[in-house]
Structures are given as structure tokens and as C-alpha cells.
Amino acid sequence: MAKPRKVIITCAVTGAIHTPSMSEYLPVSASEIAEAAIGAAEAGAAVVHLHARNPDDGRPDQTPEAFAPFLQVIKQASDVVVNITTGGAPTMTIEERIRPAQTHRPEIASLNMGSMNFGLFPMLQRFPDLAHRWERDYVGNKDIIFNNSFGQIEHIVTTLGALGTRFEFECYDTAHLYNLKYFLDQGLVKGPLFIQTVFGLMGGIGAHPDDVMHMKRTADRLFGDQYRWSVLGAGKNQLPIAAMAAAMGGHVRVGLEDSLWAGPGQLARSNAEQVGKARQIIEGLGLDIATPDEAREILDTKGADAVGF
């Protein structure tokens, strides 16, 4: 009998897009982030993708010191694969963004594969009464360009690659796939590439099924069997796109970084709730979720004993 295919669930527990006034369930403090990550792992996530926040007002915090408390707690409580952001927030410099992963040397770090307009401002229509001034200024900014130049990408790849860290290559449009192909051809990255195709964020590709098919076809043509495909859908697109990708042979990412919702008009009360819904979809398709160690094998990571926390 053939073995069921293993599907990796990644959970991005807080991110830098949503702000605390949007949901009381968004993890902000180190203890909340640790609890969210451990809960997601217990619900079936093999990988947790982590950002840090200022505990006083919830703004993104990309200092290595902000990550240390929850990294240690997560490692003590779970064997989940830890993925540290190098995206940080799109308003940060590249040196700010790389420091947590450079300091803590995780198994995986995220890496955005191209510069893009980054539009959060439509969320002001849904959330007009943000409590903190920084939230209003940040979300309402129509001039954000998420800067990920070839030189910046190469700096992250060479710096973290030398530490044995693998990458979650975040691709918001087809051009980002071609950018990644350049780095592969130059020998600066190696397979298996973990490609996270991102759908439904303003400034990137849309969330129509044709968009998902187009990104998958392009990745297949460029990378063949050298990559592992995963998807994230923003907002209401999270679970429909997860279902589509799982049925097409992909892995999935959920979490409050990408969507605050559990259903129409219903805030998710935890990251674990979203992981549970993704797990229901995957197992309903007759597939198995990957354990952390199976994810390590699929993605060829260095192992939890080789990290710096």
C-alpha cells in the first residue's frame, strides 16, 4: 500500500501586518507568542514562523533580544521547527531585519524574493478605530515599498546560509520566482527550495484560483523537482487556497499573521484554531500532516540541535 503524502502545516503566529486593535487574540507579548506557537504545534503545525512585538503597544520589534524569551520557551516545550522572519516589517532596514536570524541561527528563515508595493491601507475601512497612533500611521501608509533588492537578498542568503539556515522563499508574484531561479542558477541557494507562494496581499498577485495555478505552473517549469511548494492566502483567502494547494500536492501556511479570521465575520480565537481547520482539510483529502521531524527531512534542515537558542 502506498504511503500517504505528508503535508507540512506552517503557522505564522503574529507577523507584522495586523495590529493589536484589530483582534484581542493577536499574540503580542513574549509569553503570548510562545503560548501561540506551542498551541499551534500541538494542533498539528510542523513549523512555526515567528515575529516579535513590543509588549507595550504591539508594534513590530526586530531586535534579537525581543525574540530570545519566546524562542527558549518554545524549544523547551516542543520539537516544532522554528522559522524566524527576515521580513520584519516593510518599513525596516535590511540590517534590522536580518539580525534576529543572524543571532539565533534558526533551522529556517523567511526570505522575501523581490521588492514590491505593499498596501495595507484597505484594512482601515474594516478597522477605522485603531487605538494607537502608530497603528493608524502604519496601516494607512500608501507609500510603503517593501525593499528587497538583489543585493539585499544576496546578503541574507550568504550570511544566513553560512550558518546552515535554510529558507522559506516568500514569492508574492511570478517575478519573484524568476528572481529565485537566478539565485539557484548562480549556486547561491540549493534545493530542495521551500517556496511559499503568497496570494491576496495588495501589491502582489491576487487570490483567484487561476493565480494559484499560474504560480504553480511557473514554479514547476523553473524548478522541476528541486522545490517544495507551499501557499498562504491572505484574509478570507486563507483556507480556500490551503484546500486548493493541498489537493494539488502542496503544503500550507495559516496563522494570525496572514488572517485574523476563522470564518465570515468570526475572529479566530487562536492560531491553533486555524491550524485545526487546515488539518481538517488535509485529513479530509486522505492526506497526513507532517510531524516536525518529517518536515525536517522534507526540507533538509540542519536540525534543532544546531540552532543558536
Sine and cosine of phi, psi and omega as CSV:
sin_phi,cos_phi,sin_psi,cos_psi,sin_omega,cos_omega
0.00,0.00,0.71,-0.71,0.00,-1.00
-0.93,0.37,0.61,-0.79,0.04,-1.00
-0.97,0.22,0.66,-0.75,0.06,-1.00
-0.88,0.47,0.57,-0.82,0.06,-1.00
-0.93,0.36,0.65,-0.76,0.00,-1.00
-1.00,-0.03,0.76,-0.65,-0.02,-1.00
-0.93,-0.37,0.83,-0.56,0.03,-1.00
-0.99,0.13,0.82,-0.58,0.19,-0.98
-0.99,-0.16,0.87,-0.49,0.18,-0.98
-0.99,-0.15,0.66,-0.75,0.09,-1.00
-0.86,-0.51,0.86,-0.51,0.05,-1.00
-0.99,-0.15,0.97,-0.25,-0.36,-0.93
-0.99,0.11,-0.39,0.92,0.00,-1.00
-0.59,-0.81,-0.68,0.73,0.09,-1.00
0.93,0.37,-0.30,-0.95,0.00,-1.00
-0.69,-0.72,0.28,0.96,-0.01,-1.00
-0.99,-0.12,-0.83,0.56,0.00,-1.00
-0.98,0.21,0.43,-0.90,-0.05,-1.00
-0.86,-0.51,0.35,-0.94,-0.14,-0.99
-0.85,0.52,-0.51,0.86,-0.02,-1.00
-0.94,0.35,-0.27,0.96,-0.05,-1.00
-0.98,0.19,-0.48,0.88,-0.02,-1.00
-0.39,-0.92,0.77,-0.64,0.06,-1.00
-0.93,0.36,-0.21,0.98,-0.05,-1.00
-1.00,-0.08,-0.04,1.00,0.00,-1.00
-0.95,0.31,0.85,-0.53,0.01,-1.00
-0.92,0.40,0.69,-0.72,-0.03,-1.00
-0.82,-0.58,-0.82,0.58,-0.04,-1.00
-0.96,0.26,0.28,-0.96,0.03,-1.00
-0.86,0.51,-0.65,0.76,0.00,-1.00
-0.92,0.38,-0.62,0.79,0.04,-1.00
-0.92,0.40,-0.65,0.76,0.01,-1.00
-0.92,0.40,-0.68,0.73,0.04,-1.00
-0.88,0.47,-0.72,0.70,0.00,-1.00
-0.88,0.48,-0.65,0.76,0.01,-1.00
-0.91,0.43,-0.68,0.74,-0.02,-1.00
-0.92,0.39,-0.69,0.72,0.01,-1.00
-0.91,0.42,-0.66,0.75,0.05,-1.00
-0.89,0.45,-0.65,0.76,0.04,-1.00
-0.89,0.45,-0.67,0.75,0.02,-1.00
-0.89,0.45,-0.68,0.74,0.02,-1.00
-0.90,0.44,-0.49,0.87,0.01,-1.00
-0.99,0.16,-0.23,0.97,0.07,-1.00
0.74,-0.67,0.01,1.00,0.05,-1.00
-0.96,0.29,0.74,-0.67,0.07,-1.00
-1.00,0.00,-0.39,0.92,-0.03,-1.00
-0.75,-0.66,0.66,-0.75,0.16,-0.99
-0.88,-0.47,0.76,-0.65,-0.01,-1.00
-0.98,-0.21,0.82,-0.57,-0.27,-0.96
-0.84,-0.54,0.70,-0.72,0.25,-0.97
-0.87,-0.49,0.20,-0.98,0.11,-0.99
-0.85,-0.52,0.35,-0.94,0.00,-1.00
-0.68,-0.73,0.42,-0.91,0.14,-0.99
-0.94,0.34,0.84,-0.55,-0.09,-1.00
-0.94,0.35,-0.28,0.96,-0.04,-1.00
-0.98,0.18,-0.68,0.73,-0.06,-1.00
-0.77,-0.64,0.00,1.00,0.11,-0.99
0.99,0.13,0.07,1.00,-0.01,-1.00
-0.94,0.33,0.45,-0.89,0.02,-1.00
-0.85,0.52,0.65,-0.76,-0.03,-1.00
-0.73,-0.68,0.91,-0.41,-0.09,-1.00
-0.95,-0.31,0.44,0.90,0.12,-0.99
-0.99,0.14,0.63,-0.77,0.04,-1.00
-0.84,0.55,-0.53,0.85,-0.02,-1.00
-0.91,0.42,-0.47,0.88,0.02,-1.00
-0.96,0.30,-0.44,0.90,-0.02,-1.00
-0.99,0.11,-0.54,0.84,-0.18,-0.98
-0.81,0.59,-0.72,0.70,-0.08,-1.00
-0.88,0.48,-0.69,0.72,-0.05,-1.00
-0.99,0.17,-0.46,0.89,0.07,-1.00
-0.87,0.48,-0.70,0.72,-0.03,-1.00
-0.91,0.41,-0.66,0.75,0.00,-1.00
-0.91,0.42,-0.69,0.72,-0.01,-1.00
-0.88,0.48,-0.71,0.70,-0.03,-1.00
-0.90,0.44,-0.60,0.80,0.00,-1.00
-0.94,0.35,-0.49,0.87,-0.13,-0.99
-0.99,-0.16,-0.26,0.97,-0.17,-0.99
-0.45,-0.89,0.44,-0.90,0.11,-0.99
-0.99,-0.13,0.27,0.96,-0.02,-1.00
-0.86,0.51,0.55,-0.83,0.06,-1.00
-0.96,0.26,0.79,-0.61,-0.02,-1.00
-0.99,-0.14,0.76,-0.65,0.01,-1.00
-0.86,-0.51,0.89,-0.46,-0.01,-1.00
-0.98,-0.20,0.70,-0.71,-0.01,-1.00
-0.92,0.38,0.62,-0.79,0.33,-0.94
-0.93,-0.37,0.06,1.00,0.09,-1.00
-0.98,0.17,-0.56,0.83,-0.05,-1.00
0.81,0.58,-0.85,-0.53,0.17,-0.99
-0.86,-0.51,0.52,-0.86,-0.09,-1.00
-0.91,0.41,-0.15,0.99,0.04,-1.00
-1.00,-0.03,-0.03,1.00,-0.06,-1.00
-1.00,-0.03,0.36,-0.93,0.10,-1.00
-0.98,0.22,0.30,-0.95,0.00,-1.00
-0.91,0.42,-0.56,0.83,0.01,-1.00
-0.93,0.38,-0.61,0.79,0.10,-1.00
-0.89,0.45,-0.67,0.74,-0.13,-0.99
-0.94,0.35,-0.54,0.84,-0.09,-1.00
-0.99,0.10,-0.35,0.94,-0.20,-0.98
-0.86,0.51,-0.69,0.73,0.00,-1.00
-0.88,0.48,-0.69,0.72,0.01,-1.00
-0.94,0.34,-0.59,0.81,0.03,-1.00
-0.91,0.42,-0.59,0.80,-0.02,-1.00
-0.97,0.23,-0.69,0.72,-0.17,-0.99
-0.99,-0.15,-0.20,0.98,0.16,-0.99
0.78,0.62,0.86,0.51,-0.04,-1.00
-0.95,0.31,0.15,-0.99,0.10,-0.99
-0.91,0.42,-0.61,0.80,-0.04,-1.00
-0.70,-0.71,0.58,-0.81,0.19,-0.98
-0.75,-0.66,0.59,-0.81,0.07,-1.00
-0.97,0.25,0.45,-0.89,0.01,-1.00
-0.53,-0.85,0.91,-0.41,0.03,-1.00
-0.98,0.22,0.74,-0.67,-0.21,-0.98
-0.99,-0.17,0.35,0.94,0.10,-1.00
0.07,-1.00,0.41,-0.91,0.06,-1.00
-0.97,0.24,0.47,-0.88,-0.05,-1.00
-0.28,-0.96,0.44,-0.90,0.26,-0.97
-0.89,0.45,0.58,-0.81,-0.08,-1.00
-0.72,-0.69,0.97,-0.24,-0.12,-0.99
-0.95,-0.31,0.97,-0.26,0.10,-1.00
-0.99,-0.12,-0.23,0.97,-0.20,-0.98
-0.87,0.49,-0.43,0.90,0.08,-1.00
-0.87,0.50,-0.37,0.93,0.01,-1.00
-0.92,0.38,-0.32,0.95,0.04,-1.00
-0.89,0.46,-0.45,0.89,0.04,-1.00
-0.92,0.39,-0.57,0.82,0.00,-1.00
-1.00,0.09,-0.50,0.86,-0.07,-1.00
-0.81,-0.59,0.96,0.28,-0.08,-1.00
-0.98,0.21,-0.24,0.97,-0.14,-0.99
-0.91,-0.41,0.84,0.54,0.02,-1.00
-0.95,0.30,0.69,-0.72,-0.19,-0.98
-0.96,0.27,-0.62,0.79,-0.11,-0.99
-0.99,-0.16,0.60,-0.80,0.02,-1.00
-0.87,0.50,-0.62,0.78,-0.02,-1.00
-0.88,0.47,-0.56,0.83,0.02,-1.00
-0.89,0.45,-0.72,0.69,-0.03,-1.00
-0.90,0.43,-0.69,0.73,0.00,-1.00
-0.91,0.42,-0.65,0.76,-0.07,-1.00
-0.95,0.32,-0.79,0.61,-0.06,-1.00
-0.93,0.37,-0.58,0.82,-0.06,-1.00
-0.99,0.14,-0.07,1.00,-0.07,-1.00
-0.94,0.34,0.88,-0.47,0.01,-1.00
-1.00,-0.09,0.13,0.99,-0.08,-1.00
-0.88,-0.47,0.37,0.93,0.01,-1.00
-0.98,0.19,0.83,-0.56,0.20,-0.98
-0.91,-0.42,0.88,-0.47,0.00,-1.00
-0.98,0.19,0.95,-0.31,-0.18,-0.98
-1.00,0.03,0.92,-0.40,0.05,-1.00
-0.64,-0.77,0.97,0.26,-0.05,-1.00
-0.96,0.27,0.22,-0.98,0.05,-1.00
-0.86,0.51,-0.64,0.77,0.02,-1.00
-0.91,0.42,-0.64,0.77,0.02,-1.00
-0.92,0.38,-0.69,0.73,0.04,-1.00
-0.87,0.48,-0.70,0.72,0.01,-1.00
-0.89,0.46,-0.62,0.79,0.03,-1.00
-0.88,0.48,-0.70,0.71,0.00,-1.00
-0.92,0.39,-0.71,0.71,-0.04,-1.00
-0.87,0.49,-0.73,0.69,-0.07,-1.00
-0.96,0.28,-0.63,0.78,-0.02,-1.00
-0.92,0.39,-0.78,0.63,-0.06,-1.00
-0.99,0.17,-0.53,0.85,0.05,-1.00
-0.87,0.50,-0.58,0.82,0.03,-1.00
-0.92,0.40,-0.32,0.95,0.02,-1.00
-1.00,-0.06,0.03,1.00,0.00,-1.00
1.00,0.09,0.11,0.99,0.02,-1.00
-0.97,0.23,0.72,-0.70,0.12,-0.99
-1.00,-0.03,0.10,-1.00,-0.13,-0.99
-0.80,-0.60,0.60,-0.80,0.29,-0.96
-0.99,-0.11,0.98,-0.22,-0.07,-1.00
-0.99,0.15,0.95,-0.31,-0.06,-1.00
-1.00,0.03,0.89,-0.45,-0.09,-1.00
-0.88,-0.48,0.93,-0.37,-0.08,-1.00
-1.00,-0.07,-0.08,1.00,0.01,-1.00
-0.26,-0.97,0.17,-0.99,-0.07,-1.00
-0.90,0.43,-0.53,0.85,0.04,-1.00
-0.85,0.52,-0.54,0.84,0.00,-1.00
-0.93,0.37,-0.54,0.84,0.09,-1.00
-0.91,0.42,-0.67,0.75,0.04,-1.00
-0.92,0.40,-0.59,0.81,0.09,-1.00
-0.87,0.49,-0.69,0.73,0.02,-1.00
-0.90,0.45,-0.62,0.78,0.03,-1.00
-0.87,0.49,-0.61,0.80,0.06,-1.00
-0.86,0.51,-0.75,0.66,-0.03,-1.00
-0.91,0.42,-0.56,0.83,0.07,-1.00
-0.92,0.40,-0.72,0.70,-0.01,-1.00
-0.90,0.44,-0.51,0.86,0.01,-1.00
-0.99,0.15,-0.07,1.00,0.00,-1.00
0.97,0.24,0.27,0.96,-0.01,-1.00
-1.00,0.09,-0.34,0.94,0.13,-0.99
-0.74,-0.67,0.31,-0.95,-0.03,-1.00
-0.68,-0.73,0.41,-0.91,0.05,-1.00
-0.97,0.24,0.26,-0.97,-0.04,1.00
-0.97,0.25,0.79,-0.62,0.03,-1.00
-0.98,0.21,0.74,-0.68,0.06,-1.00
-0.99,-0.14,0.99,-0.16,-0.12,-0.99
-0.98,-0.20,0.87,-0.49,0.04,-1.00
-0.97,-0.23,0.97,-0.26,0.02,-1.00
-1.00,0.03,0.76,-0.64,-0.19,-0.98
-0.94,-0.34,0.78,-0.63,-0.10,-1.00
-0.81,-0.59,0.69,-0.72,0.19,-0.98
1.00,-0.09,0.11,0.99,0.11,-0.99
-1.00,-0.03,0.72,-0.70,-0.07,-1.00
-0.91,0.42,0.85,-0.53,-0.11,-0.99
0.92,-0.40,-0.31,0.95,0.05,-1.00
-0.91,-0.41,-0.19,-0.98,-0.01,-1.00
-0.92,0.39,0.42,-0.91,-0.03,-1.00
-0.97,0.24,-0.22,-0.98,-0.10,-1.00
-0.85,-0.52,0.35,0.94,0.06,-1.00
-0.96,0.29,0.52,-0.85,0.07,-1.00
-0.80,0.60,-0.55,0.83,0.06,-1.00
-0.89,0.45,-0.56,0.83,0.04,-1.00
-0.92,0.40,-0.66,0.75,0.03,-1.00
-0.89,0.45,-0.72,0.70,0.02,-1.00
-0.88,0.48,-0.67,0.75,-0.03,-1.00
-0.89,0.45,-0.70,0.71,0.02,-1.00
-0.90,0.43,-0.65,0.76,0.00,-1.00
-0.91,0.41,-0.71,0.71,0.02,-1.00
-0.87,0.49,-0.68,0.74,-0.01,-1.00
-0.90,0.43,-0.70,0.71,0.02,-1.00
-0.89,0.45,-0.65,0.76,0.04,-1.00
-0.86,0.51,-0.70,0.71,-0.03,-1.00
-0.93,0.38,-0.63,0.78,-0.06,-1.00
-0.98,0.18,-0.57,0.82,-0.21,-0.98
-0.87,-0.50,-0.22,0.98,0.04,-1.00
0.81,0.59,-0.81,-0.59,-0.03,-1.00
-1.00,-0.06,0.27,0.96,-0.04,-1.00
-1.00,0.00,0.11,0.99,-0.06,-1.00
-0.67,-0.75,0.34,-0.94,0.13,-0.99
-0.89,-0.46,0.80,-0.60,-0.15,-0.99
-0.99,-0.14,0.73,-0.68,0.11,-0.99
-0.70,-0.71,0.32,-0.95,-0.03,-1.00
-0.73,-0.68,0.47,-0.88,0.28,-0.96
-0.71,-0.71,0.69,-0.73,0.08,-1.00
-0.92,-0.39,0.74,-0.67,-0.04,-1.00
-0.98,0.18,0.63,-0.78,0.11,-0.99
0.87,0.50,-0.73,-0.68,-0.07,-1.00
-0.89,0.45,-0.24,0.97,-0.03,-1.00
-0.99,0.13,-0.10,1.00,-0.16,-0.99
-0.83,0.55,-0.86,0.51,-0.11,-0.99
-0.97,0.24,-0.62,0.78,0.07,-1.00
-0.86,0.52,-0.66,0.75,0.00,-1.00
-0.96,0.29,-0.57,0.82,0.09,-1.00
-0.87,0.50,-0.69,0.72,0.00,-1.00
-0.89,0.45,-0.68,0.74,-0.01,-1.00
-0.89,0.45,-0.72,0.69,-0.04,-1.00
-0.92,0.39,-0.68,0.73,0.00,-1.00
-0.86,0.51,-0.63,0.77,0.02,-1.00
-0.94,0.35,-0.39,0.92,-0.04,-1.00
-0.99,-0.12,0.11,0.99,0.05,-1.00
0.99,-0.17,0.21,0.98,-0.07,-1.00
-0.98,-0.21,0.06,-1.00,0.13,-0.99
-0.98,-0.22,0.16,-0.99,-0.12,-0.99
-0.70,-0.72,0.48,-0.88,0.11,-0.99
-0.81,-0.58,0.72,-0.70,0.08,-1.00
-0.74,-0.67,-0.04,-1.00,0.05,-1.00
0.75,-0.67,0.30,-0.95,-0.08,-1.00
-0.95,0.32,-0.23,0.97,0.17,-0.99
-0.89,0.46,-0.64,0.77,-0.14,-0.99
-1.00,-0.07,-0.52,0.86,-0.01,-1.00
-0.44,-0.90,0.66,-0.75,0.06,-1.00
-1.00,-0.01,0.03,1.00,-0.28,-0.96
-0.93,-0.36,0.52,-0.85,0.16,-0.99
-0.96,-0.29,-0.25,0.97,0.00,-1.00
-0.03,-1.00,0.07,-1.00,-0.02,-1.00
-0.82,0.57,0.89,-0.46,0.03,-1.00
0.94,0.34,0.17,0.99,-0.08,-1.00
-0.88,-0.48,0.94,-0.34,0.03,-1.00
-0.91,0.41,0.68,-0.73,0.14,-0.99
-0.93,0.37,0.73,-0.69,-0.04,-1.00
-1.00,0.09,-0.18,0.98,0.03,-1.00
-0.23,-0.97,0.30,-0.95,0.15,-0.99
-0.91,0.42,-0.60,0.80,0.00,-1.00
-0.86,0.51,-0.56,0.83,0.03,-1.00
-0.88,0.47,-0.68,0.73,0.02,-1.00
-0.93,0.37,-0.64,0.77,0.07,-1.00
-0.86,0.50,-0.67,0.74,0.02,-1.00
-0.87,0.49,-0.63,0.78,0.02,-1.00
-0.93,0.37,-0.64,0.77,0.07,-1.00
-0.90,0.43,-0.63,0.77,0.01,-1.00
-0.90,0.44,-0.64,0.77,0.05,-1.00
-0.86,0.52,-0.68,0.73,0.02,-1.00
-0.88,0.47,-0.76,0.66,-0.07,-1.00
-0.89,0.46,-0.75,0.67,-0.02,-1.00
-0.95,0.32,-0.46,0.89,0.09,-1.00
-0.92,0.40,-0.39,0.92,0.07,-1.00
-1.00,0.05,0.08,1.00,-0.01,-1.00
0.99,0.16,0.33,0.94,-0.03,-1.00
-0.95,-0.31,0.30,-0.96,0.04,-1.00
-0.95,-0.32,0.58,-0.82,0.14,-0.99
-0.98,0.17,0.53,-0.85,0.01,-1.00
-0.99,0.16,0.62,-0.79,0.18,-0.98
-0.98,0.21,0.24,-0.97,0.09,-1.00
-0.82,0.57,-0.69,0.73,-0.01,-1.00
-0.93,0.37,-0.56,0.83,0.08,-1.00
-0.92,0.38,-0.60,0.80,0.08,-1.00
-0.89,0.45,-0.65,0.76,0.05,-1.00
-0.86,0.52,-0.66,0.75,0.01,-1.00
-0.93,0.36,-0.69,0.73,-0.01,-1.00
-0.89,0.46,-0.63,0.77,-0.10,-0.99
-0.99,-0.14,-0.10,1.00,0.05,-1.00
0.85,0.52,0.79,0.62,0.03,-1.00
-1.00,0.09,0.19,-0.98,-0.08,-1.00
-0.98,0.18,-0.24,0.97,0.02,-1.00
0.98,-0.18,0.45,-0.89,-0.09,-1.00
-0.92,0.39,-0.37,0.93,-0.02,-1.00
-0.98,0.20,-0.11,0.99,-0.05,-1.00
-0.95,-0.30,0.16,0.99,0.02,-1.00
-1.00,0.08,0.10,-1.00,-0.08,-1.00
-0.96,-0.30,0.47,0.88,0.02,-1.00
-0.62,-0.79,0.00,0.00,0.00,0.00
